């Protein structure tokens, strides 16, 4: 899933007096090629070394085309993650070189799972390059700021690099990935790699130094194949892997860690749940809660019929300070939820769909991947036309597995689907922007927090594709007399044996639109190309709700919010505040706890009255604003006798908004279609 947008961090870190000593310690971690670097890691003095002449015209330097040929030697990367005061990752790296001349090093820009150019090169600081005791000049490419050019002198066989990755120290700077109790290391943020080779053809030996008493969890393993543990010096050392595997294998770490095996002992390709939390007590889960996570693994086995990995590690952080995340990897996933995930099990409903979604990505997105989303390395642009399969079908199966595993009750699942369907059905931007065009959001590097999100549309290929795949599932069931379903597609499409690289690591098997259509036709003959294109390319009002009707349900309305909507964890509007009061389906407003309009729906009653995001409601009908007062005013005007008047502060100006909405409070719910078979319950039933 795409990550939360962040603001740029104004990097500008100078070498501190103690930095050389810390990095000399890093040079003793025992990685091949680092033992000779202690002399090169002393603090720099301007008069001590004469650097090479700067590269004259970096803009004119072409980058070599990536080739599927092994890079000579093994890179090493050592990350010191002990500076919890400043939340800085200090990196020491070695890069073997086979010959003198121009070397281009790349910082990853196009990141798997984010579907766009979201690399954080602006957070790389303090870069120094050395060959033995000699300091070498580097120059950033003037066209591509993610490329660094170095002239390697004759007789040099290895370069040493040192730099910092500056992680956010507060939420306004981006997703917090380093706190006093939790750490997340994404290796793409801590590595520069040589241009001209596939990521799968570059070998890297990685290590990380953790604070005392901390443990790590990741899909990476030690040289003996076991889960890597910190040595007496605090360093965790991993077996050499390809750059592709390294970037696809982030780690979480902290002092409060619990590993739960979700399979019986001896199960091939095992799955584990790694829990990390701010406090040890937050790791405690009931047997029933753990059983639901075990059932997720079992139900996925029955759906897909394969396990396309060597082992799989859920990384689940329970924290109110560590940044929330949901990001897929082939043999693991990064997941961040609130600290009350287990404690308030009946309230934190929304968060329980996160693991099923990211787990499904191991099949759809990592093992099977759209051909346009496969790239040989991380500085070749991605293309996203099939995100409605990559993310949209994953969203569908994630919801199905959430219900089948018991992570959500049928009632909770229906409430969630009702809210999704109602929101999309009312999406005003459907008038001008089709669903296919929303798959460009990643390559646009588009902010999630848009001014008029429902008019502009955003990553609707997630949720609207749920309705499309429900439509396809119920159509297959109807046409086949309920003898076949989209489950048959899943087993056929995601069930083939996993291809591997020479080292045994997973390799992607790509797919195209035509292959999706062909597999659907093999399950149930139909004009699937026309079916899909009509739903992807059309503009105009109304979400694709045929599948909901064919499933035996319809969208209805209540004057009371569902438990899902009222208690969903982390609900927030564009300003990022938690759980705004939701009057979306009546006035077209979401209002934060301080009265500020988090969202105003385009052309809604509130919009037509002059409301806009950022304004702040002060009073309802000349009484101090409270959500219950606004709800009562909405109810009172159902007969049109008491129009709603809001006193609003807009900057330094106060103004009165008069909203004559007569439809009362409206919250979505699903209602049974009389006489229709309940295919929705059949889809969600455990196998």
C-alpha positions, 0 to 999 in steps of 0.5 A: 500500500502507498505510504502516508505523504510526508513533508521534507526534512531540512537535512543539514547534519555536520560530523560531530566529534564523536562520530568517527569513534562510533563509525570505527566501532561499526568497522569492527562488526566483522563484515567482509571488507570492513576490517581495513577501514578504520583509518578511513573513518577518522573525522575529516580535516580539510588540510589532510587530504586533497580530493579529486577534482569535481566532475565537470558536467554531471548533467551530461553523464548517462546512466548505464542500462541495468543488465542481468549480470552479477555485480563483482563482489559483495556490498556491505551495509552496516546501520547503527540504530542506537542514536535514539536521542536524535533518531538518526541511522548512521550508515557505513557501506562498502562498495567493491569496484572492478576497474577505475573510471566513472561509477554511478551510485543510486539511491532508491527512488521508485519503491515497491509497494508505494507505486511511485517515486517516494524515495527519501533522498533528501534525508540522506546527509553527511555523505563521505566517500573514501578509497583507503585513506583518500577522500574522493569527490562525489557530485549529484547528477543535475537532472536526477538527484538520486544519482551520485557520480564518483571518479574511481582512481586506478588501483582502488578495489573498494570504496567506503561510504559513510552517511546518515539517514535522518528519520522524522522526529515528529509527525509533521515531518513524516511517518515516525519510524524510530522511537524510544521503544520501536524501530523500523529499518527500510533498507532502501533508505540506507543503501546506495547501489551501483547503476547498471545491474539488476537489483537481483544481481547485486549481493549485499551483506547487511548488519544493524546495531541495536540498543541494548536489550532490543530484539529484531524481527524480519524475513532476513536470516542469519548465516545458519538460517535461523532468526538473527540475534544481536551479539554481545556488541549489539550488532545483528548480522545477516547472511548475504542476500541480493539487493532485491531481497534486502530491500524487500526485507525490512526489520522492526526492533524494540525491547518489547517483542513476542514471536508467535508461530502461526503454524504447527511445528515442522510446517513447510514454509512457516508463518510467524506473527512478530509483535512489538509494542511500546509496553510489554503489557500491550503484547498480551493477546487472548487465545481466541485472538491468536486463533483468529490470526492462525485462521487467517493463515489457514483460510489463505491456504485454502483460497490460494493453494500455495505458499510462494515464499520460504518463510513469512513474518508478519511485523506488527507494531502496536504503538501510538507514537510509531507511525502507522503503516501497511506495506507488503513484501514477499516474505514479510509485511510492515504493519502498524496499528494502535497500542490497543489492538488486542486490548480493545478488540471489539472496538478497533474494528478497522485495523483488523483488515490490515493483516489480511490485505498485506498477507494477500499481497504475498500472492498478488503483487509480490509473487504474481505482479503486473508486468508494468510494475516489475522493474529491474531496479529502483530507479526505473519508473513504474507504471500502474495501469493494473493497480485495480488488480494489484491493490483492488483484488487484494482489497477484495480478498483481504475483506473476504479473509477478514470475515472467513478467519473470524477477525471480523464478525459478519455484521462488522463485515457488512457494516464496512461494505455498506460504508464503502459502497455508500461513499463510492456511490456518492463520489462526485468526481465520478462525473469527470474522472474514471477509475482507470485514471485513478491508478496514476495516483502513485506516479503523480506522487499525489498527496492523499490529503487533497483539498476536495478529495471526493471531487478530485478522486484519489486511490479509489482503485482500492475500494471501488475494485472491491465492488467490481470483484464482488460483481465478478464473483457473484456473476460467476456463481450465478452463471455456473449455478453456484458451482464455481466462484472467484475462489477458483480464479484465485487458485488458478491464478495464484497457485502455480509453483513459485519461481526462484533465483539461483540463491533460492529467493522468490522471483516474481511471475508477472501478469497482464490484463489479457492473462487476467481475462483468460483465467476468468474465462477458464473459470466461467466463459463471459465477455470479461474484457468488456465487463472490466473495461466498462467498469474501469473506463466509464464516467458518470454517477453511481458506483458499480453495485450490481454485485451487491444486489446479486449477492442478495443485499442492497444499500440502505440507510439508518439514522444511527451510525454503525459500530464499524463507522463509530468505532473504527480505529484511526478514522481521520480526515484531511487534517489528520485529526482522529475520528471526526464526527461524520455527517457526510451522508446528510450535510456533506461534512466531517467535523473534527473534535475542535469544530474544524471542517475536516472534509466538505463534500463537493456540491453537498448541502454544506458546500452549497451553503459556503462551507469549506475545509479548514473553516471552524463551526462555532455555534449551531442555531446560536448555541455553542457547537456540540456534535449532538446539537448538530445531530438534533438540528438535522433531525428537527429540520426533516419537515423543513420547519427549522433550517440549520444555521451554523456560525462559522469562523473562516480565518478572521471572519465570522459568517452564518451558513444556512443549510436547508437539508431535510433528509435527516441523519443518514448512515449507510447499512446493508439490507437484504433483498427479499427472495434473493439468495444470500451469496454474500454470506456464502462468500464470507463463510469459512472454508 
